[in-house]
Amino acid sequence: MMIYLTALATGAMFGAGLVVSGMTDPANIQGFLDVAGPGGRIWP
Amino acid sequence: MIATSIFGGLLIGLASVCLMLFQGRIAGISSIVYRAIFQLKFESWALTFVIGLVLGPLLVAALNGPAAPVFDLAWWQVALGGLLVGFGSRLGSGCTSGHGVCGISRGSARSVVATLTFMVTGVITVFIMGMVL
């Protein structure tokens, strides 16, 4: 029983962390990976 | 914005540590979902974890208002992306959570290589898609 409680709690904590940190927003991820900047410019 | 990013990151890290402490397992989400579907008989906790994974964001939404991901894409583009992510995760023995969060923290060389590979590939993909779209 205990392992199910901890599994549920850690799962909920992980999921909440993803939402709170903004990692569920595709725009955030793409913005982070877009090192060349919007428009594809390497230099500002 | 920075504060919520740090707090969210702390939650992710803390959850990963707790899973390792209580379950002795790596918080690799793709692998846990795989176990919840295909190895439920032996790994029944995996399904409970996945249920928690869904309940957590619902709790945040109940407290803070809904924050559903917005995909500015056609359904088939999302489906194709999901298929590629799933295939790559299986081929690479894990995804961002297992390799990026847990693997690197544990000093796994394989995870460092995997993370560097998918980050560089991600940067190249975003660069190319930015020129195409």
Backbone of each chain as nested JSON, in Angstrom:
{
  "chains": [
    {"id": "A", "residues": [
      {"number": 1, "name": "MET", "atoms": {"N": [0.834, -1.218, 0.0], "CA": [0.0, 0.0, 0.0], "C": [0.859, 1.255, 0.0]}},
      {"number": 2, "name": "MET", "atoms": {"N": [1.931, 1.18, 0.802], "CA": [2.816, 2.349, 0.945], "C": [3.436, 2.753, -0.392]}},
      {"number": 3, "name": "ILE", "atoms": {"N": [3.846, 1.706, -1.193], "CA": [4.497, 2.05, -2.465], "C": [3.528, 2.749, -3.42]}},
      {"number": 4, "name": "TYR", "atoms": {"N": [2.235, 2.453, -3.305], "CA": [1.267, 3.118, -4.17], "C": [1.071, 4.566, -3.749]}},
      {"number": 5, "name": "LEU", "atoms": {"N": [1.076, 4.798, -2.448], "CA": [0.932, 6.17, -1.933], "C": [2.109, 7.031, -2.371]}},
      {"number": 6, "name": "THR", "atoms": {"N": [3.342, 6.486, -2.22], "CA": [4.516, 7.27, -2.608], "C": [4.564, 7.443, -4.125]}},
      {"number": 7, "name": "ALA", "atoms": {"N": [4.142, 6.413, -4.867], "CA": [4.122, 6.526, -6.331], "C": [3.146, 7.605, -6.771]}},
      {"number": 8, "name": "LEU", "atoms": {"N": [1.96, 7.629, -6.146], "CA": [0.943, 8.636, -6.477], "C": [1.45, 10.041, -6.145]}},
      {"number": 9, "name": "ALA", "atoms": {"N": [2.063, 10.17, -4.953], "CA": [2.54, 11.475, -4.493], "C": [3.697, 11.985, -5.352]}},
      {"number": 10, "name": "THR", "atoms": {"N": [4.664, 11.098, -5.663], "CA": [5.8, 11.544, -6.469], "C": [5.357, 11.86, -7.898]}},
      {"number": 11, "name": "GLY", "atoms": {"N": [4.403, 11.073, -8.415], "CA": [3.862, 11.353, -9.74], "C": [3.188, 12.707, -9.783]}},
      {"number": 12, "name": "ALA", "atoms": {"N": [2.374, 12.988, -8.766], "CA": [1.667, 14.27, -8.691], "C": [2.657, 15.427, -8.562]}},
      {"number": 13, "name": "MET", "atoms": {"N": [3.717, 15.204, -7.756], "CA": [4.735, 16.237, -7.552], "C": [5.468, 16.524, -8.867]}},
      {"number": 14, "name": "PHE", "atoms": {"N": [5.818, 15.464, -9.581], "CA": [6.518, 15.615, -10.861], "C": [5.644, 16.374, -11.864]}},
      {"number": 15, "name": "GLY", "atoms": {"N": [4.378, 15.942, -11.96], "CA": [3.453, 16.579, -12.903], "C": [3.223, 18.04, -12.572]}},
      {"number": 16, "name": "ALA", "atoms": {"N": [3.056, 18.338, -11.277], "CA": [2.864, 19.72, -10.846], "C": [4.106, 20.541, -11.179]}},
      {"number": 17, "name": "GLY", "atoms": {"N": [5.281, 19.935, -10.977], "CA": [6.545, 20.619, -11.283], "C": [6.659, 20.988, -12.752]}},
      {"number": 18, "name": "LEU", "atoms": {"N": [6.213, 20.079, -13.622], "CA": [6.259, 20.342, -15.068], "C": [5.395, 21.552, -15.426]}},
      {"number": 19, "name": "VAL", "atoms": {"N": [4.184, 21.618, -14.84], "CA": [3.272, 22.72, -15.148], "C": [3.786, 24.026, -14.551]}},
      {"number": 20, "name": "VAL", "atoms": {"N": [4.198, 23.981, -13.27], "CA": [4.641, 25.192, -12.579], "C": [5.876, 25.793, -13.271]}},
      {"number": 21, "name": "SER", "atoms": {"N": [6.792, 24.924, -13.709], "CA": [8.019, 25.419, -14.34], "C": [7.798, 25.869, -15.783]}},
      {"number": 22, "name": "GLY", "atoms": {"N": [6.619, 25.564, -16.325], "CA": [6.318, 25.973, -17.697], "C": [6.833, 24.994, -18.737]}},
      {"number": 23, "name": "MET", "atoms": {"N": [7.25, 23.8, -18.302], "CA": [7.797, 22.809, -19.239], "C": [6.719, 22.135, -20.085]}},
      {"number": 24, "name": "THR", "atoms": {"N": [5.438, 22.406, -19.773], "CA": [4.363, 21.829, -20.588], "C": [3.953, 22.792, -21.7]}},
      {"number": 25, "name": "ASP", "atoms": {"N": [4.587, 23.959, -21.737], "CA": [4.269, 24.94, -22.77], "C": [5.256, 24.807, -23.932]}},
      {"number": 26, "name": "PRO", "atoms": {"N": [4.764, 24.332, -25.094], "CA": [5.669, 24.121, -26.235], "C": [6.453, 25.385, -26.612]}},
      {"number": 27, "name": "ALA", "atoms": {"N": [5.847, 26.558, -26.428], "CA": [6.512, 27.812, -26.79], "C": [7.783, 28.013, -25.95]}},
      {"number": 28, "name": "ASN", "atoms": {"N": [7.734, 27.6, -24.68], "CA": [8.895, 27.701, -23.789], "C": [10.046, 26.841, -24.287]}},
      {"number": 29, "name": "ILE", "atoms": {"N": [9.716, 25.605, -24.633], "CA": [10.737, 24.647, -25.075], "C": [11.362, 25.11, -26.383]}},
      {"number": 30, "name": "GLN", "atoms": {"N": [10.495, 25.531, -27.318], "CA": [11.003, 25.992, -28.61], "C": [11.844, 27.246, -28.449]}},
      {"number": 31, "name": "GLY", "atoms": {"N": [11.411, 28.134, -27.549], "CA": [12.167, 29.359, -27.296], "C": [13.547, 29.061, -26.74]}},
      {"number": 32, "name": "PHE", "atoms": {"N": [13.629, 28.066, -25.868], "CA": [14.906, 27.667, -25.269], "C": [15.845, 27.088, -26.318]}},
      {"number": 33, "name": "LEU", "atoms": {"N": [15.278, 26.285, -27.22], "CA": [16.098, 25.631, -28.25], "C": [16.433, 26.573, -29.399]}},
      {"number": 34, "name": "ASP", "atoms": {"N": [15.711, 27.702, -29.484], "CA": [15.895, 28.648, -30.584], "C": [17.081, 29.563, -30.294]}},
      {"number": 35, "name": "VAL", "atoms": {"N": [18.299, 28.971, -30.296], "CA": [19.499, 29.736, -29.93], "C": [19.837, 30.8, -30.961]}},
      {"number": 36, "name": "ALA", "atoms": {"N": [19.391, 30.581, -32.206], "CA": [19.69, 31.55, -33.256], "C": [18.784, 32.776, -33.147]}},
      {"number": 37, "name": "GLY", "atoms": {"N": [17.762, 32.693, -32.308], "CA": [16.833, 33.799, -32.116], "C": [15.738, 33.798, -33.17]}},
      {"number": 38, "name": "PRO", "atoms": {"N": [14.625, 34.504, -32.895], "CA": [13.528, 34.547, -33.851], "C": [14.018, 35.092, -35.193]}},
      {"number": 39, "name": "GLY", "atoms": {"N": [13.654, 34.408, -36.264], "CA": [14.092, 34.83, -37.585], "C": [15.375, 34.168, -38.011]}},
      {"number": 40, "name": "GLY", "atoms": {"N": [15.976, 33.389, -37.145], "CA": [17.142, 32.602, -37.501], "C": [18.446, 33.376, -37.539]}},
      {"number": 41, "name": "ARG", "atoms": {"N": [18.489, 34.526, -36.85], "CA": [19.743, 35.295, -36.822], "C": [20.688, 34.705, -35.771]}},
      {"number": 42, "name": "ILE", "atoms": {"N": [21.916, 34.385, -36.177], "CA": [22.908, 33.85, -35.246], "C": [23.415, 34.98, -34.344]}},
      {"number": 43, "name": "TRP", "atoms": {"N": [23.656, 36.165, -34.936], "CA": [24.142, 37.31, -34.167], "C": [23.032, 38.33, -34.001]}},
      {"number": 44, "name": "PRO", "atoms": {"N": [22.963, 38.989, -32.881], "CA": [21.899, 39.968, -32.667], "C": [22.06, 41.205, -33.563]}}
    ]},
    {"id": "B", "residues": [
      {"number": 1, "name": "MET", "atoms": {"N": [8.269, 34.808, -12.924], "CA": [8.537, 33.829, -13.994], "C": [9.757, 32.986, -13.637]}},
      {"number": 2, "name": "ILE", "atoms": {"N": [10.843, 33.678, -13.215], "CA": [12.045, 32.941, -12.812], "C": [11.755, 32.142, -11.545]}},
      {"number": 3, "name": "ALA", "atoms": {"N": [10.999, 32.759, -10.617], "CA": [10.675, 32.096, -9.346], "C": [9.851, 30.833, -9.577]}},
      {"number": 4, "name": "THR", "atoms": {"N": [8.869, 30.916, -10.474], "CA": [8.045, 29.732, -10.742], "C": [8.852, 28.645, -11.456]}},
      {"number": 5, "name": "SER", "atoms": {"N": [9.802, 29.063, -12.319], "CA": [10.66, 28.09, -12.997], "C": [11.515, 27.343, -11.99]}},
      {"number": 6, "name": "ILE", "atoms": {"N": [12.091, 28.095, -11.033], "CA": [12.93, 27.471, -10.003], "C": [12.088, 26.548, -9.126]}},
      {"number": 7, "name": "PHE", "atoms": {"N": [10.907, 27.021, -8.715], "CA": [10.036, 26.227, -7.86], "C": [9.583, 24.945, -8.572]}},
      {"number": 8, "name": "GLY", "atoms": {"N": [9.219, 25.079, -9.832], "CA": [8.806, 23.91, -10.625], "C": [9.95, 22.922, -10.789]}},
      {"number": 9, "name": "GLY", "atoms": {"N": [11.144, 23.455, -11.043], "CA": [12.33, 22.608, -11.178], "C": [12.641, 21.871, -9.89]}},
      {"number": 10, "name": "LEU", "atoms": {"N": [12.456, 22.564, -8.761], "CA": [12.669, 21.937, -7.454], "C": [11.689, 20.782, -7.246]}},
      {"number": 11, "name": "LEU", "atoms": {"N": [10.423, 21.009, -7.648], "CA": [9.414, 19.953, -7.524], "C": [9.795, 18.728, -8.348]}},
      {"number": 12, "name": "ILE", "atoms": {"N": [10.266, 18.969, -9.581], "CA": [10.664, 17.867, -10.47], "C": [11.835, 17.101, -9.859]}},
      {"number": 13, "name": "GLY", "atoms": {"N": [12.838, 17.852, -9.387], "CA": [14.013, 17.214, -8.79], "C": [13.677, 16.448, -7.528]}},
      {"number": 14, "name": "LEU", "atoms": {"N": [12.833, 17.065, -6.688], "CA": [12.438, 16.439, -5.424], "C": [11.636, 15.161, -5.678]}},
      {"number": 15, "name": "ALA", "atoms": {"N": [10.738, 15.221, -6.665], "CA": [9.944, 14.036, -7.02], "C": [10.853, 12.912, -7.502]}},
      {"number": 16, "name": "SER", "atoms": {"N": [11.87, 13.264, -8.287], "CA": [12.809, 12.259, -8.801], "C": [13.581, 11.601, -7.661]}},
      {"number": 17, "name": "VAL", "atoms": {"N": [14.024, 12.43, -6.694], "CA": [14.758, 11.904, -5.542], "C": [13.852, 10.997, -4.702]}},
      {"number": 18, "name": "CYS", "atoms": {"N": [12.595, 11.438, -4.487], "CA": [11.643, 10.655, -3.691], "C": [11.359, 9.312, -4.341]}},
      {"number": 19, "name": "LEU", "atoms": {"N": [11.239, 9.305, -5.673], "CA": [10.956, 8.053, -6.371], "C": [12.132, 7.089, -6.213]}},
      {"number": 20, "name": "MET", "atoms": {"N": [13.344, 7.631, -6.268], "CA": [14.534, 6.799, -6.102], "C": [14.629, 6.284, -4.663]}},
      {"number": 21, "name": "LEU", "atoms": {"N": [14.261, 7.144, -3.722], "CA": [14.331, 6.799, -2.295], "C": [13.291, 5.753, -1.923]}},
      {"number": 22, "name": "PHE", "atoms": {"N": [12.046, 5.96, -2.329], "CA": [10.951, 5.084, -1.899], "C": [10.764, 3.866, -2.809]}},
      {"number": 23, "name": "GLN", "atoms": {"N": [11.027, 4.062, -4.108], "CA": [10.763, 2.991, -5.066], "C": [12.052, 2.364, -5.604]}},
      {"number": 24, "name": "GLY", "atoms": {"N": [13.156, 3.086, -5.409], "CA": [14.418, 2.623, -5.962], "C": [14.433, 2.641, -7.478]}},
      {"number": 25, "name": "ARG", "atoms": {"N": [13.632, 3.556, -8.05], "CA": [13.529, 3.625, -9.511], "C": [13.911, 5.0, -10.026]}},
      {"number": 26, "name": "ILE", "atoms": {"N": [14.361, 5.017, -11.285], "CA": [14.674, 6.257, -11.982], "C": [13.366, 6.86, -12.495]}},
      {"number": 27, "name": "ALA", "atoms": {"N": [13.209, 8.178, -12.296], "CA": [11.999, 8.843, -12.777], "C": [12.112, 9.14, -14.271]}},
      {"number": 28, "name": "GLY", "atoms": {"N": [12.175, 8.065, -15.054], "CA": [12.121, 8.204, -16.501], "C": [10.68, 8.034, -16.916]}},
      {"number": 29, "name": "ILE", "atoms": {"N": [10.044, 9.126, -17.31], "CA": [8.6, 9.103, -17.51], "C": [8.206, 8.155, -18.642]}},
      {"number": 30, "name": "SER", "atoms": {"N": [8.956, 8.193, -19.755], "CA": [8.603, 7.309, -20.881], "C": [8.687, 5.836, -20.472]}},
      {"number": 31, "name": "SER", "atoms": {"N": [9.717, 5.481, -19.706], "CA": [9.871, 4.092, -19.256], "C": [8.769, 3.695, -18.278]}},
      {"number": 32, "name": "ILE", "atoms": {"N": [8.374, 4.632, -17.412], "CA": [7.319, 4.332, -16.435], "C": [5.977, 4.141, -17.149]}},
      {"number": 33, "name": "VAL", "atoms": {"N": [5.717, 4.975, -18.155], "CA": [4.479, 4.822, -18.935], "C": [4.486, 3.477, -19.657]}},
      {"number": 34, "name": "TYR", "atoms": {"N": [5.67, 3.097, -20.193], "CA": [5.801, 1.798, -20.858], "C": [5.473, 0.664, -19.887]}},
      {"number": 35, "name": "ARG", "atoms": {"N": [6.008, 0.746, -18.672], "CA": [5.744, -0.285, -17.662], "C": [4.269, -0.304, -17.277]}},
      {"number": 36, "name": "ALA", "atoms": {"N": [3.667, 0.884, -17.157], "CA": [2.257, 0.973, -16.766], "C": [1.362, 0.296, -17.8]}},
      {"number": 37, "name": "ILE", "atoms": {"N": [1.826, 0.287, -19.057], "CA": [1.012, -0.314, -20.12], "C": [1.349, -1.792, -20.324]}},
      {"number": 38, "name": "PHE", "atoms": {"N": [2.656, -2.105, -20.421], "CA": [3.055, -3.448, -20.847], "C": [3.533, -4.369, -19.72]}},
      {"number": 39, "name": "GLN", "atoms": {"N": [3.923, -3.789, -18.574], "CA": [4.431, -4.632, -17.484], "C": [3.672, -4.397, -16.189]}},
      {"number": 40, "name": "LEU", "atoms": {"N": [2.371, -4.144, -16.335], "CA": [1.542, -3.775, -15.189], "C": [1.514, -4.859, -14.114]}},
      {"number": 41, "name": "LYS", "atoms": {"N": [1.634, -6.114, -14.553], "CA": [1.587, -7.245, -13.643], "C": [2.712, -7.186, -12.607]}},
      {"number": 42, "name": "PHE", "atoms": {"N": [3.913, -6.793, -13.089], "CA": [5.086, -6.777, -12.218], "C": [5.377, -5.402, -11.638]}},
      {"number": 43, "name": "GLU", "atoms": {"N": [4.883, -4.374, -12.324], "CA": [5.214, -3.002, -11.929], "C": [3.938, -2.195, -11.731]}},
      {"number": 44, "name": "SER", "atoms": {"N": [3.069, -2.67, -10.833], "CA": [1.761, -2.029, -10.708], "C": [1.847, -0.59, -10.185]}},
      {"number": 45, "name": "TRP", "atoms": {"N": [2.959, -0.257, -9.48], "CA": [3.122, 1.113, -8.984], "C": [3.226, 2.108, -10.128]}},
      {"number": 46, "name": "ALA", "atoms": {"N": [3.706, 1.622, -11.304], "CA": [3.91, 2.514, -12.448], "C": [2.616, 3.201, -12.859]}},
      {"number": 47, "name": "LEU", "atoms": {"N": [1.506, 2.445, -12.853], "CA": [0.21, 3.023, -13.228], "C": [-0.214, 4.077, -12.207]}},
      {"number": 48, "name": "THR", "atoms": {"N": [0.039, 3.792, -10.923], "CA": [-0.295, 4.749, -9.872], "C": [0.489, 6.05, -10.055]}},
      {"number": 49, "name": "PHE", "atoms": {"N": [1.773, 5.904, -10.454], "CA": [2.609, 7.079, -10.712], "C": [2.031, 7.91, -11.86]}},
      {"number": 50, "name": "VAL", "atoms": {"N": [1.616, 7.219, -12.939], "CA": [1.053, 7.918, -14.104], "C": [-0.243, 8.643, -13.725]}},
      {"number": 51, "name": "ILE", "atoms": {"N": [-1.057, 8.0, -12.88], "CA": [-2.288, 8.649, -12.406], "C": [-1.93, 9.919, -11.625]}},
      {"number": 52, "name": "GLY", "atoms": {"N": [-0.901, 9.819, -10.782], "CA": [-0.418, 10.986, -10.045], "C": [0.077, 12.079, -10.977]}},
      {"number": 53, "name": "LEU", "atoms": {"N": [0.732, 11.646, -12.045], "CA": [1.271, 12.572, -13.045], "C": [0.164, 13.413, -13.686]}},
      {"number": 54, "name": "VAL", "atoms": {"N": [-1.031, 12.814, -13.801], "CA": [-2.188, 13.521, -14.355], "C": [-2.863, 14.366, -13.271]}},
      {"number": 55, "name": "LEU", "atoms": {"N": [-2.931, 13.818, -12.053], "CA": [-3.612, 14.526, -10.961], "C": [-2.85, 15.787, -10.523]}},
      {"number": 56, "name": "GLY", "atoms": {"N": [-1.526, 15.742, -10.553], "CA": [-0.699, 16.897, -10.144], "C": [-1.052, 18.17, -10.885]}},
      {"number": 57, "name": "PRO", "atoms": {"N": [-0.975, 18.15, -12.232], "CA": [-1.343, 19.328, -13.005], "C": [-2.802, 19.732, -12.798]}},
      {"number": 58, "name": "LEU", "atoms": {"N": [-3.712, 18.739, -12.604], "CA": [-5.12, 19.079, -12.353], "C": [-5.254, 19.855, -11.05]}},
      {"number": 59, "name": "LEU", "atoms": {"N": [-4.444, 19.475, -10.06], "CA": [-4.444, 20.169, -8.771], "C": [-3.943, 21.603, -8.936]}},
      {"number": 60, "name": "VAL", "atoms": {"N": [-2.856, 21.753, -9.717], "CA": [-2.315, 23.088, -9.989], "C": [-3.363, 23.933, -10.709]}},
      {"number": 61, "name": "ALA", "atoms": {"N": [-4.067, 23.314, -11.688], "CA": [-5.095, 24.029, -12.444], "C": [-6.249, 24.449, -11.541]}},
      {"number": 62, "name": "ALA", "atoms": {"N": [-6.593, 23.592, -10.573], "CA": [-7.688, 23.899, -9.646], "C": [-7.322, 25.076, -8.748]}},
      {"number": 63, "name": "LEU", "atoms": {"N": [-6.039, 25.165, -8.391], "CA": [-5.588, 26.235, -7.496], "C": [-5.272, 27.519, -8.256]}},
      {"number": 64, "name": "ASN", "atoms": {"N": [-4.728, 27.348, -9.457], "CA": [-4.1, 28.472, -10.149], "C": [-4.741, 28.796, -11.497]}},
      {"number": 65, "name": "GLY", "atoms": {"N": [-5.785, 28.057, -11.878], "CA": [-6.397, 28.243, -13.191], "C": [-5.75, 27.335, -14.217]}},
      {"number": 66, "name": "PRO", "atoms": {"N": [-6.511, 26.932, -15.239], "CA": [-6.002, 25.966, -16.216], "C": [-4.821, 26.512, -17.014]}},
      {"number": 67, "name": "ALA", "atoms": {"N": [-3.877, 25.636, -17.315], "CA": [-2.712, 26.018, -18.11], "C": [-2.446, 24.928, -19.141]}},
      {"number": 68, "name": "ALA", "atoms": {"N": [-3.441, 24.692, -20.003], "CA": [-3.298, 23.646, -21.018], "C": [-2.289, 24.062, -22.07]}},
      {"number": 69, "name": "PRO", "atoms": {"N": [-1.452, 23.109, -22.52], "CA": [-0.483, 23.428, -23.564], "C": [-1.186, 23.881, -24.834]}},
      {"number": 70, "name": "VAL", "atoms": {"N": [-0.622, 24.88, -25.49], "CA": [-1.2, 25.363, -26.737], "C": [-0.315, 24.928, -27.906]}},
      {"number": 71, "name": "PHE", "atoms": {"N": [-0.876, 24.079, -28.779], "CA": [-0.158, 23.647, -29.975], "C": [-0.689, 24.414, -31.171]}},
      {"number": 72, "name": "ASP", "atoms": {"N": [0.157, 25.239, -31.762], "CA": [-0.244, 26.009, -32.927], "C": [0.03, 25.19, -34.19]}},
      {"number": 73, "name": "LEU", "atoms": {"N": [-0.493, 23.966, -34.208], "CA": [-0.193, 23.025, -35.287], "C": [-1.438, 22.237, -35.669]}},
      {"number": 74, "name": "ALA", "atoms": {"N": [-1.399, 21.614, -36.844], "CA": [-2.473, 20.704, -37.259], "C": [-2.354, 19.416, -36.454]}},
      {"number": 75, "name": "TRP", "atoms": {"N": [-3.476, 18.677, -36.332], "CA": [-3.481, 17.462, -35.512], "C": [-2.455, 16.437, -35.992]}},
      {"number": 76, "name": "TRP", "atoms": {"N": [-2.274, 16.356, -37.343], "CA": [-1.35, 15.343, -37.871], "C": [0.103, 15.722, -37.577]}},
      {"number": 77, "name": "GLN", "atoms": {"N": [0.379, 17.026, -37.462], "CA": [1.737, 17.462, -37.117], "C": [2.067, 17.081, -35.676]}},
      {"number": 78, "name": "VAL", "atoms": {"N": [1.072, 17.275, -34.781], "CA": [1.254, 16.886, -33.377], "C": [1.442, 15.372, -33.262]}},
      {"number": 79, "name": "ALA", "atoms": {"N": [0.61, 14.614, -34.046], "CA": [0.687, 13.161, -34.025], "C": [2.037, 12.675, -34.545]}},
      {"number": 80, "name": "LEU", "atoms": {"N": [2.525, 13.286, -35.631], "CA": [3.816, 12.904, -36.209], "C": [4.944, 13.202, -35.225]}},
      {"number": 81, "name": "GLY", "atoms": {"N": [4.867, 14.382, -34.584], "CA": [5.867, 14.748, -33.572], "C": [5.876, 13.765, -32.417]}},
      {"number": 82, "name": "GLY", "atoms": {"N": [4.689, 13.401, -31.945], "CA": [4.574, 12.451, -30.842], "C": [5.15, 11.095, -31.198]}},
      {"number": 83, "name": "LEU", "atoms": {"N": [4.903, 10.67, -32.437], "CA": [5.418, 9.377, -32.915], "C": [6.945, 9.386, -32.934]}},
      {"number": 84, "name": "LEU", "atoms": {"N": [7.528, 10.485, -33.436], "CA": [8.99, 10.602, -33.507], "C": [9.6, 10.645, -32.109]}},
      {"number": 85, "name": "VAL", "atoms": {"N": [8.956, 11.381, -31.191], "CA": [9.446, 11.462, -29.808], "C": [9.408, 10.084, -29.152]}},
      {"number": 86, "name": "GLY", "atoms": {"N": [8.287, 9.371, -29.345], "CA": [8.148, 8.038, -28.762], "C": [9.172, 7.058, -29.301]}},
      {"number": 87, "name": "PHE", "atoms": {"N": [9.35, 7.081, -30.636], "CA": [10.3, 6.185, -31.284], "C": [11.73, 6.483, -30.806]}},
      {"number": 88, "name": "GLY", "atoms": {"N": [12.078, 7.771, -30.781], "CA": [13.43, 8.172, -30.36], "C": [13.705, 7.847, -28.911]}},
      {"number": 89, "name": "SER", "atoms": {"N": [12.688, 8.021, -28.044], "CA": [12.863, 7.738, -26.617], "C": [13.141, 6.258, -26.391]}},
      {"number": 90, "name": "ARG", "atoms": {"N": [12.414, 5.423, -27.12], "CA": [12.591, 3.976, -26.987], "C": [13.971, 3.56, -27.514]}},
      {"number": 91, "name": "LEU", "atoms": {"N": [14.336, 4.139, -28.664], "CA": [15.627, 3.838, -29.293], "C": [16.775, 4.306, -28.394]}},
      {"number": 92, "name": "GLY", "atoms": {"N": [16.595, 5.457, -27.737], "CA": [17.645, 6.022, -26.891], "C": [17.549, 5.596, -25.445]}},
      {"number": 93, "name": "SER", "atoms": {"N": [16.713, 4.616, -25.153], "CA": [16.545, 4.072, -23.79], "C": [16.12, 5.115, -22.771]}},
      {"number": 94, "name": "GLY", "atoms": {"N": [15.358, 6.112, -23.205], "CA": [14.85, 7.082, -22.238], "C": [14.608, 8.444, -22.846]}},
      {"number": 95, "name": "CYS", "atoms": {"N": [13.937, 9.295, -22.064], "CA": [13.597, 10.627, -22.563], "C": [14.288, 11.702, -21.732]}},
      {"number": 96, "name": "THR", "atoms": {"N": [13.778, 12.92, -21.811], "CA": [14.405, 14.047, -21.117], "C": [14.462, 13.843, -19.604]}},
      {"number": 97, "name": "SER", "atoms": {"N": [13.416, 13.243, -19.025], "CA": [13.387, 13.077, -17.572], "C": [14.398, 12.038, -17.1]}},
      {"number": 98, "name": "GLY", "atoms": {"N": [14.416, 10.885, -17.745], "CA": [15.317, 9.806, -17.333], "C": [16.776, 10.132, -17.577]}},
      {"number": 99, "name": "HIS", "atoms": {"N": [17.077, 10.659, -18.784], "CA": [18.467, 10.978, -19.124], "C": [18.871, 12.348, -18.594]}},
      {"number": 100, "name": "GLY", "atoms": {"N": [18.035, 13.357, -18.883], "CA": [18.399, 14.739, -18.567], "C": [18.374, 15.048, -17.085]}},
      {"number": 101, "name": "VAL", "atoms": {"N": [17.315, 14.607, -16.393], "CA": [17.194, 14.932, -14.962], "C": [17.937, 13.906, -14.105]}},
      {"number": 102, "name": "CYS", "atoms": {"N": [17.57, 12.627, -14.243], "CA": [18.126, 11.588, -13.356], "C": [19.508, 11.126, -13.792]}},
      {"number": 103, "name": "GLY", "atoms": {"N": [19.663, 10.834, -15.084], "CA": [20.904, 10.249, -15.584], "C": [22.114, 11.129, -15.368]}},
      {"number": 104, "name": "ILE", "atoms": {"N": [21.996, 12.404, -15.744], "CA": [23.125, 13.333, -15.59], "C": [23.457, 13.519, -14.111]}},
      {"number": 105, "name": "SER", "atoms": {"N": [22.405, 13.615, -13.272], "CA": [22.622, 13.787, -11.828], "C": [23.366, 12.596, -11.23]}},
      {"number": 106, "name": "ARG", "atoms": {"N": [23.165, 11.414, -11.818], "CA": [23.826, 10.209, -11.313], "C": [25.188, 9.989, -11.957]}},
      {"number": 107, "name": "GLY", "atoms": {"N": [25.574, 10.9, -12.857], "CA": [26.868, 10.797, -13.497], "C": [26.953, 9.694, -14.534]}},
      {"number": 108, "name": "SER", "atoms": {"N": [25.816, 9.406, -15.191], "CA": [25.801, 8.379, -16.226], "C": [26.309, 8.943, -17.55]}},
      {"number": 109, "name": "ALA", "atoms": {"N": [27.394, 8.34, -18.071], "CA": [27.988, 8.808, -19.326], "C": [26.988, 8.663, -20.473]}},
      {"number": 110, "name": "ARG", "atoms": {"N": [26.245, 7.54, -20.468], "CA": [25.26, 7.293, -21.512], "C": [24.215, 8.406, -21.539]}},
      {"number": 111, "name": "SER", "atoms": {"N": [23.791, 8.85, -20.344], "CA": [22.773, 9.896, -20.261], "C": [23.295, 11.244, -20.725]}},
      {"number": 112, "name": "VAL", "atoms": {"N": [24.584, 11.526, -20.436], "CA": [25.183, 12.783, -20.9], "C": [25.196, 12.801, -22.427]}},
      {"number": 113, "name": "VAL", "atoms": {"N": [25.608, 11.681, -23.024], "CA": [25.637, 11.572, -24.487], "C": [24.226, 11.725, -25.055]}},
      {"number": 114, "name": "ALA", "atoms": {"N": [23.244, 11.02, -24.446], "CA": [21.86, 11.087, -24.922], "C": [21.319, 12.512, -24.843]}},
      {"number": 115, "name": "THR", "atoms": {"N": [21.564, 13.183, -23.695], "CA": [21.041, 14.535, -23.501], "C": [21.671, 15.519, -24.479]}},
      {"number": 116, "name": "LEU", "atoms": {"N": [23.008, 15.433, -24.636], "CA": [23.685, 16.309, -25.596], "C": [23.127, 16.087, -27.0]}},
      {"number": 117, "name": "THR", "atoms": {"N": [22.903, 14.82, -27.344], "CA": [22.4, 14.488, -28.682], "C": [21.013, 15.079, -28.913]}},
      {"number": 118, "name": "PHE", "atoms": {"N": [20.08, 14.864, -27.933], "CA": [18.724, 15.377, -28.226], "C": [18.608, 16.885, -28.079]}},
      {"number": 119, "name": "MET", "atoms": {"N": [19.492, 17.505, -27.29], "CA": [19.467, 18.973, -27.21], "C": [19.98, 19.577, -28.513]}},
      {"number": 120, "name": "VAL", "atoms": {"N": [21.104, 19.055, -29.017], "CA": [21.668, 19.574, -30.27], "C": [20.698, 19.334, -31.424]}},
      {"number": 121, "name": "THR", "atoms": {"N": [20.089, 18.123, -31.444], "CA": [19.113, 17.814, -32.485], "C": [17.911, 18.755, -32.396]}},
      {"number": 122, "name": "GLY", "atoms": {"N": [17.502, 19.061, -31.162], "CA": [16.383, 19.983, -30.947], "C": [16.694, 21.372, -31.473]}},
      {"number": 123, "name": "VAL", "atoms": {"N": [17.911, 21.854, -31.195], "CA": [18.33, 23.177, -31.671], "C": [18.326, 23.217, -33.201]}},
      {"number": 124, "name": "ILE", "atoms": {"N": [18.881, 22.153, -33.822], "CA": [18.932, 22.084, -35.292], "C": [17.511, 22.042, -35.866]}},
      {"number": 125, "name": "THR", "atoms": {"N": [16.634, 21.232, -35.225], "CA": [15.257, 21.1, -35.705], "C": [14.512, 22.435, -35.65]}},
      {"number": 126, "name": "VAL", "atoms": {"N": [14.645, 23.146, -34.509], "CA": [13.976, 24.443, -34.364], "C": [14.522, 25.436, -35.402]}},
      {"number": 127, "name": "PHE", "atoms": {"N": [15.834, 25.384, -35.646], "CA": [16.459, 26.277, -36.626], "C": [15.902, 26.025, -38.031]}},
      {"number": 128, "name": "ILE", "atoms": {"N": [15.842, 24.73, -38.413], "CA": [15.349, 24.368, -39.75], "C": [13.862, 24.698, -39.881]}},
      {"number": 129, "name": "MET", "atoms": {"N": [13.057, 24.346, -38.84], "CA": [11.621, 24.617, -38.892], "C": [11.355, 26.121, -38.964]}},
      {"number": 130, "name": "GLY", "atoms": {"N": [12.219, 26.915, -38.332], "CA": [12.086, 28.37, -38.369], "C": [12.277, 28.925, -39.773]}},
      {"number": 131, "name": "MET", "atoms": {"N": [13.103, 28.229, -40.575], "CA": [13.346, 28.683, -41.944], "C": [12.243, 28.211, -42.879]}},
      {"number": 132, "name": "VAL", "atoms": {"N": [11.71, 26.997, -42.569], "CA": [10.688, 26.401, -43.435], "C": [9.336, 27.071, -43.218]}},
      {"number": 133, "name": "LEU", "atoms": {"N": [8.968, 27.25, -41.931], "CA": [7.64, 27.778, -41.606], "C": [7.614, 29.303, -41.621]}}
    ]}
  ]
}
